[in-house]
């Protein structure tokens, strides 16, 4: 099992490949077991969208968004753990959050737990 952590941004962030944005690496499949998003801020609420994007597709709010504008008060954590999601090579798990604290960063931290299958 592996985990990945990232500070969410106001721009699209592929949490499984935050530098390259290519999603799940070639030749790999990941089973997502848990997703947690925490508002680490002291005073501000924040919200996020989550997208599951198949290889070769672009982020499209009407098609790939599975969570829209989920508001998290300060100090609250959202857990997505009742469903298992299997991602193949090139598939992406993308977050977009707000408000901007500067440099496109937000108070939201995401942790994703996954197994290579």
TIMARKE-139457 format. One record per residue: residue number from 1; x, y, z of N, C-alpha, C in turn; chain. Coordinates in nm, 4 decimals. Example, Ala and Ser with C-alpha at 12.3 -4.5 7.8 and 13.67 -1.06 7.14 Angstrom:
# TIMARKE-139457
  resi       n_x       n_y       n_z      ca_x      ca_y      ca_z       c_x       c_y       c_z  chain
     1    1.3190   -0.5690    0.7800    1.2300   -0.4500    0.7800    1.3200   -0.3300    0.7800      A
     2    1.2850   -0.2250    0.7080    1.3670   -0.1060    0.7140    1.2900    0.0030    0.7870      A
END
This chain:
# TIMARKE-139457
  resi       n_x       n_y       n_z      ca_x      ca_y      ca_z       c_x       c_y       c_z  chain
     1    0.0850   -0.1176    0.0000    0.0000    0.0000    0.0000    0.0891    0.1234    0.0000      A
     2    0.0416    0.2264   -0.0656    0.1162    0.3515   -0.0744    0.0229    0.4671   -0.0435      A
     3    0.0813    0.5780   -0.0015    0.0042    0.7003    0.0157    0.0756    0.8139   -0.0554      A
     4   -0.0037    0.9115   -0.0928    0.0504    1.0340   -0.1509   -0.0235    1.1497   -0.0849      A
     5    0.0508    1.2539   -0.0496   -0.0045    1.3742    0.0131    0.0249    1.4948   -0.0743      A
     6   -0.0673    1.5898   -0.0744   -0.0440    1.7110   -0.1511   -0.1302    1.8247   -0.0991      A
     7   -0.0782    1.9469   -0.1100   -0.1566    2.0664   -0.0817   -0.2337    2.0996   -0.2083      A
     8   -0.3664    2.1122   -0.1958   -0.4476    2.1380   -0.3139   -0.4309    2.2810   -0.3621      A
     9   -0.4538    2.2984   -0.4918   -0.4346    2.4266   -0.5592   -0.5646    2.4737   -0.6223      A
    10   -0.5628    2.5991   -0.6662   -0.6774    2.6533   -0.7391   -0.6725    2.6138   -0.8860      A
    11   -0.5620    2.5556   -0.9272   -0.5486    2.5015   -1.0619   -0.5549    2.3492   -1.0522      A
    12   -0.5828    2.2826   -1.1614   -0.5967    2.1367   -1.1626   -0.4688    2.0690   -1.1142      A
    13   -0.4829    1.9819   -1.0140   -0.3697    1.9084   -0.9575   -0.3963    1.7593   -0.9704      A
    14   -0.3140    1.6903   -1.0499   -0.3194    1.5448   -1.0616   -0.2409    1.4886   -0.9437      A
    15   -0.3101    1.4453   -0.8406   -0.2446    1.4087   -0.7156   -0.1567    1.2846   -0.7291      A
    16   -0.1831    1.1976   -0.8263   -0.1005    1.0795   -0.8445    0.0267    1.1089   -0.9220      A
    17    0.0315    1.2217   -0.9884    0.1506    1.2657   -1.0623    0.1529    1.4183   -1.0631      A
    18    0.1771    1.4809   -0.9445    0.1647    1.6267   -0.9355    0.2649    1.7049   -1.0199      A
    19    0.3782    1.6452   -1.0526    0.4786    1.7164   -1.1331    0.4483    1.7037   -1.2824      A
    20    0.4272    1.5815   -1.3288    0.4082    1.5590   -1.4718    0.2663    1.5648   -1.5197      A
    21    0.1700    1.5362   -1.4304    0.0297    1.5397   -1.4696   -0.0104    1.4322   -1.5670      A
    22    0.0660    1.3211   -1.5707    0.0363    1.2137   -1.6655   -0.0476    1.1035   -1.6039      A
    23   -0.0844    1.1184   -1.4774   -0.1695    1.0200   -1.4127   -0.0941    0.8963   -1.3702      A
    24   -0.1657    0.7842   -1.3666   -0.1065    0.6563   -1.3276    0.0031    0.6211   -1.4285      A
    25    0.1216    0.5799   -1.3804    0.2317    0.5504   -1.4721    0.1997    0.4352   -1.5684      A
    26    0.2675    0.4352   -1.6825    0.2507    0.3302   -1.7830    0.2781    0.1937   -1.7207      A
    27    0.1955    0.0969   -1.7578    0.2137   -0.0392   -1.7101    0.1645   -0.0646   -1.5681      A
    28    0.0987    0.0344   -1.5061    0.0515    0.0210   -1.3679   -0.1003    0.0357   -1.3613      A
    29   -0.1580   -0.0220   -1.2567   -0.2979   -0.0023   -1.2205   -0.3024    0.0216   -1.0712      A
    30   -0.3810    0.1196   -1.0282   -0.3939    0.1522   -0.8865   -0.5382    0.1347   -0.8423      A
    31   -0.5555    0.0709   -0.7259   -0.6867    0.0648   -0.6614   -0.6851    0.1672   -0.5495      A
    32   -0.7664    0.2705   -0.5615   -0.7754    0.3745   -0.4592   -0.8583    0.3191   -0.3439      A
    33   -0.8001    0.3180   -0.2237   -0.8696    0.2624   -0.1078   -0.9272    0.3704   -0.0173      A
    34   -0.8686    0.4907   -0.0201   -0.9154    0.5964    0.0687   -0.8673    0.7312    0.0168      A
    35   -0.9540    0.8299    0.0250   -0.9178    0.9683   -0.0071   -0.9633    1.0543    0.1101      A
    36   -0.8719    1.1335    0.1648   -0.9060    1.2263    0.2726   -0.8641    1.3666    0.2314      A
    37   -0.9497    1.4633    0.2574   -0.9183    1.6036    0.2316   -0.9448    1.6784    0.3617      A
    38   -0.8429    1.7497    0.4103   -0.8520    1.8208    0.5379   -0.8314    1.9702    0.5160      A
    39   -0.9161    2.0506    0.5812   -0.8945    2.1950    0.5815   -0.8003    2.2252    0.6978      A
    40   -0.6758    2.2518    0.6659   -0.5716    2.2749    0.7661   -0.5656    2.4193    0.8134      A
    41   -0.6511    2.5030    0.7586   -0.6493    2.6453    0.7926   -0.6992    2.6736    0.9329      A
    42   -0.6734    2.7954    0.9795   -0.7150    2.8389    1.1121   -0.8412    2.9231    1.1121      A
    43   -0.8727    2.9864    0.9982   -0.9850    3.0796    0.9990   -1.0802    3.0696    0.8808      A
    44   -1.0379    3.0099    0.7696   -1.1195    3.0162    0.6477   -1.1758    2.8817    0.6070      A
    45   -1.2997    2.8835    0.5613   -1.3554    2.7665    0.4956   -1.2912    2.7525    0.3586      A
    46   -1.3004    2.6339    0.3017   -1.2446    2.6088    0.1689   -1.3313    2.5028    0.1021      A
    47   -1.3212    2.4932   -0.0296   -1.3999    2.3946   -0.1018   -1.3163    2.3334   -0.2131      A
    48   -1.3645    2.2165   -0.2616   -1.2904    2.1505   -0.3685   -1.3849    2.0737   -0.4601      A
    49   -1.3358    2.0516   -0.5813   -1.3953    1.9606   -0.6783   -1.2981    1.8451   -0.6946      A
    50   -1.3512    1.7260   -0.7213   -1.2665    1.6105   -0.7505   -1.3120    1.5506   -0.8829      A
    51   -1.2140    1.5164   -0.9670   -1.2406    1.4599   -1.0990   -1.1698    1.3260   -1.1141      A
    52   -1.2367    1.2311   -1.1787   -1.1761    1.1055   -1.2221   -1.1723    1.1108   -1.3745      A
    53   -1.0510    1.1139   -1.4281   -1.0359    1.1403   -1.5709   -0.9699    1.0212   -1.6405      A
    54   -1.0404    0.9573   -1.7347   -0.9822    0.8456   -1.8089   -0.8664    0.8912   -1.8975      A
    55   -0.7743    0.7990   -1.9218   -0.6596    0.8276   -2.0081   -0.7053    0.8897   -2.1393      A
    56   -0.6374    0.9971   -2.1777   -0.6647    1.0625   -2.3047   -0.7757    1.1661   -2.3002      A
    57   -0.8538    1.1686   -2.1929   -0.9610    1.2671   -2.1810   -0.9110    1.3910   -2.1079      A
    58   -0.9808    1.5013   -2.1256   -0.9489    1.6261   -2.0568   -1.0459    1.6456   -1.9410      A
    59   -1.0060    1.7280   -1.8450   -1.0948    1.7655   -1.7361   -1.2165    1.8340   -1.7972      A
    60   -1.3351    1.7824   -1.7633   -1.4599    1.8381   -1.8157   -1.5616    1.8351   -1.7032      A
    61   -1.5995    1.9519   -1.6522   -1.6882    1.9590   -1.5361   -1.8160    1.8779   -1.5516      A
    62   -1.8734    1.8758   -1.6682   -2.0005    1.8055   -1.6897   -1.9826    1.6548   -1.7054      A
    63   -1.8577    1.6076   -1.7167   -1.8332    1.4664   -1.7446   -1.7460    1.3998   -1.6381      A
    64   -1.6365    1.4630   -1.5976   -1.5378    1.3966   -1.5120   -1.5497    1.4318   -1.3642      A
    65   -1.6274    1.5324   -1.3307   -1.6377    1.5758   -1.1907   -1.7257    1.4791   -1.1121      A
    66   -1.6728    1.4285   -0.9985   -1.7494    1.3386   -0.9128   -1.7826    1.4028   -0.7782      A
    67   -1.7136    1.5088   -0.7437   -1.7458    1.5899   -0.6259   -1.7402    1.7348   -0.6700      A
    68   -1.8458    1.8115   -0.6393   -1.8532    1.9509   -0.6822   -1.8669    2.0436   -0.5624      A
    69   -1.7710    2.1352   -0.5479   -1.7801    2.2430   -0.4502   -1.8041    2.1973   -0.3078      A
    70   -1.7426    2.0875   -0.2668   -1.7615    2.0389   -0.1301   -1.6939    2.1340   -0.0323      A
    71   -1.7736    2.1969    0.0514   -1.7262    2.2981    0.1473   -1.6759    2.2291    0.2738      A
    72   -1.5536    2.2654    0.3150   -1.4968    2.2136    0.4394   -1.4667    2.3295    0.5334      A
    73   -1.5337    2.3355    0.6468   -1.5001    2.4374    0.7464   -1.3592    2.4139    0.8012      A
    74   -1.3037    2.5137    0.8646   -1.1718    2.5033    0.9246   -1.1636    2.3809    1.0153      A
    75   -1.0564    2.3031    0.9986   -1.0312    2.1884    1.0839   -1.1086    2.0622    1.0500      A
    76   -1.1975    2.0668    0.9509   -1.2772    1.9498    0.9146   -1.2060    1.8639    0.8108      A
    77   -1.2370    1.7335    0.8131   -1.1811    1.6386    0.7170   -1.2938    1.5624    0.6488      A
    78   -1.2860    1.5511    0.5168   -1.3783    1.4711    0.4374   -1.3093    1.3395    0.4033      A
    79   -1.3813    1.2284    0.4183   -1.3252    1.0972    0.3857   -1.4112    1.0304    0.2794      A
    80   -1.3457    0.9829    0.1748   -1.4094    0.9107    0.0648   -1.3534    0.7697    0.0696      A
    81   -1.4272    0.6776    0.1337   -1.3714    0.5435    0.1524   -1.4723    0.4309    0.1349      A
    82   -1.5920    0.4627    0.0918   -1.6938    0.3587    0.0795   -1.6918    0.2904   -0.0571      A
    83   -1.6248    0.3480   -0.1532   -1.6141    0.2902   -0.2870   -1.4679    0.2660   -0.3202      A
    84   -1.4402    0.1640   -0.3983   -1.3052    0.1392   -0.4483   -1.3018    0.1837   -0.5939      A
    85   -1.1952    0.2508   -0.6292   -1.1802    0.3028   -0.7643   -1.0532    0.2431   -0.8218      A
    86   -1.0619    0.1820   -0.9380   -0.9439    0.1263   -1.0032   -0.9077    0.2167   -1.1196      A
    87   -0.7845    0.2643   -1.1178   -0.7340    0.3508   -1.2235   -0.6268    0.2770   -1.3024      A
    88   -0.6365    0.2838   -1.4332   -0.5391    0.2219   -1.5226   -0.4355    0.3251   -1.5658      A
    89   -0.3341    0.2800   -1.6366   -0.2278    0.3687   -1.6849   -0.2877    0.4890   -1.7566      A
    90   -0.2424    0.6085   -1.7179   -0.2875    0.7323   -1.7809   -0.4122    0.7931   -1.7202      A
    91   -0.4861    0.7170   -1.6399   -0.6028    0.7731   -1.5711   -0.5554    0.8715   -1.4644      A
    92   -0.6387    0.9692   -1.4314   -0.5991    1.0745   -1.3378   -0.7026    1.0951   -1.2282      A
    93   -0.6525    1.1319   -1.1110   -0.7337    1.1776   -0.9986   -0.6957    1.3230   -0.9775      A
    94   -0.7866    1.4147   -1.0122   -0.7546    1.5572   -1.0169   -0.8427    1.6347   -0.9196      A
    95   -0.7802    1.7301   -0.8496   -0.8506    1.8192   -0.7578   -0.8347    1.9632   -0.8042      A
    96   -0.9386    2.0432   -0.7805   -0.9342    2.1882   -0.7986   -0.9997    2.2461   -0.6738      A
    97   -0.9324    2.3413   -0.6064   -0.9825    2.3916   -0.4779   -0.9822    2.5436   -0.4749      A
    98   -1.0437    2.5986   -0.3710   -1.0445    2.7433   -0.3485   -1.0717    2.7702   -0.2011      A
    99   -1.0441    2.8853   -0.1483   -0.9922    3.0062   -0.2130   -0.8392    3.0057   -0.2224      A
   100   -0.7895    3.0925   -0.3075   -0.6461    3.1089   -0.3298   -0.5837    3.1831   -0.2120      A
   101   -0.4809    3.1218   -0.1509   -0.4053    3.1872   -0.0434   -0.2846    3.2619   -0.0977      A
   102   -0.2606    3.2503   -0.2266   -0.1427    3.3056   -0.2921   -0.0660    3.1929   -0.3575      A
   103   -0.0080    3.2187   -0.4711    0.0684    3.1197   -0.5479   -0.0171    2.9976   -0.5837      A
   104   -0.1476    3.0182   -0.5993   -0.2443    2.9148   -0.6376   -0.2665    2.8077   -0.5305      A
   105   -0.2161    2.8263   -0.4085   -0.2298    2.7282   -0.3012   -0.3536    2.7542   -0.2165      A
   106   -0.4035    2.6485   -0.1513   -0.5202    2.6586   -0.0643   -0.4868    2.5973    0.0715      A
   107   -0.5809    2.6041    0.1660   -0.5650    2.5433    0.2980   -0.6000    2.3947    0.2987      A
   108   -0.6309    2.3378    0.1841   -0.6724    2.1980    0.1795   -0.5554    2.1052    0.1515      A
   109   -0.5456    1.9994    0.2330   -0.4448    1.8954    0.2146   -0.5169    1.7654    0.1816      A
   110   -0.4699    1.6960    0.0797   -0.5313    1.5688    0.0413   -0.4330    1.4548    0.0628      A
   111   -0.4862    1.3428    0.1105   -0.4098    1.2197    0.1240   -0.4858    1.1100    0.0509      A
   112   -0.4159    1.0386   -0.0361   -0.4752    0.9291   -0.1113   -0.3966    0.8028   -0.0795      A
   113   -0.4708    0.6982   -0.0420   -0.4123    0.5680   -0.0167   -0.4503    0.4771   -0.1337      A
   114   -0.3507    0.4026   -0.1853   -0.3798    0.3163   -0.2983   -0.2937    0.1902   -0.2957      A
   115   -0.3408    0.0880   -0.3655   -0.2679   -0.0360   -0.3848   -0.2380   -0.0526   -0.5323      A
   116   -0.1195   -0.1003   -0.5641   -0.0918   -0.1351   -0.7027   -0.1532   -0.2726   -0.7280      A
   117   -0.2319   -0.2829   -0.8348   -0.2975   -0.4107   -0.8662   -0.2540   -0.4623   -1.0013      A
END
